[in-house]
Amino acid sequence: MGLESEGKIVNAKHKFYISSEPTDHTKAIDTLAAYGEQAIDAITEVITLSDISDQVREYGLDAIEGIKGER
């Protein structure tokens, strides 16, 4: 993974962590998903947090499935 992509993934995860709003969480997941397979671990990390909504968790799982389906 390139340093630029890695930095953008870290930035998107940061946006996820600093907000408690589900809409911000889904936007961060969308940003992460744009990086494809290299972002699967990051999406997994944020959706396994204990304080996120079930809807956001499902959204993240769907994003991961979408990425895997693109292979």
C-alpha positions in Angstrom: 0.0 0.0 0.0 1.3 3.4 -0.9 2.0 6.0 1.8 -0.6 8.3 0.3 -3.3 5.7 0.5 -2.2 4.6 3.9 -2.5 8.2 5.1 -5.9 8.6 3.7 -7.1 5.4 5.3 -5.7 6.5 8.7 -7.5 9.9 8.2 -10.8 8.2 7.5 -10.5 6.0 10.5 -9.7 9.1 12.6 -12.9 10.7 11.4 -14.8 7.6 12.4 -13.3 7.6 15.9 -13.9 11.3 16.6 -17.6 11.2 15.8 -20.5 9.4 17.4 -22.9 10.1 14.6 -23.9 7.2 12.4 -24.0 9.3 9.3 -20.3 10.3 9.9 -19.5 6.6 10.4 -21.1 5.5 7.2 -19.3 8.3 5.3 -16.0 7.2 6.8 -16.8 3.6 5.7 -17.6 4.8 2.2 -14.2 6.6 2.1 -12.4 3.5 3.3 -14.2 1.3 0.9 -13.0 3.4 -2.0 -9.5 1.9 -1.3 -10.7 -1.6 -1.9 -9.0 -4.6 -0.5 -6.3 -2.6 1.3 -9.0 -1.0 3.5 -10.8 -4.3 4.6 -8.7 -4.5 7.8 -9.5 -0.8 8.6 -13.2 -1.3 8.0 -13.1 -4.4 10.2 -11.4 -2.5 12.9 -14.0 0.3 13.1 -17.0 -1.9 12.8 -15.9 -4.1 15.7 -15.9 -1.2 18.1 -18.4 -1.8 20.9 -20.1 1.6 20.8 -21.3 1.8 17.2 -24.8 1.1 16.0 -25.9 -2.2 14.5 -26.9 -0.3 11.3 -23.3 1.0 10.9 -21.9 -2.4 11.6 -24.2 -3.9 8.9 -23.2 -1.1 6.5 -19.5 -1.9 7.1 -20.1 -5.6 6.6 -21.9 -4.9 3.4 -19.0 -2.7 2.3 -16.5 -5.5 2.9 -18.7 -8.0 1.0 -18.9 -5.5 -1.9 -15.1 -5.2 -1.9 -14.6 -8.9 -1.9 -17.1 -9.3 -4.7 -15.0 -7.0 -6.9 -12.1 -9.4 -7.0 
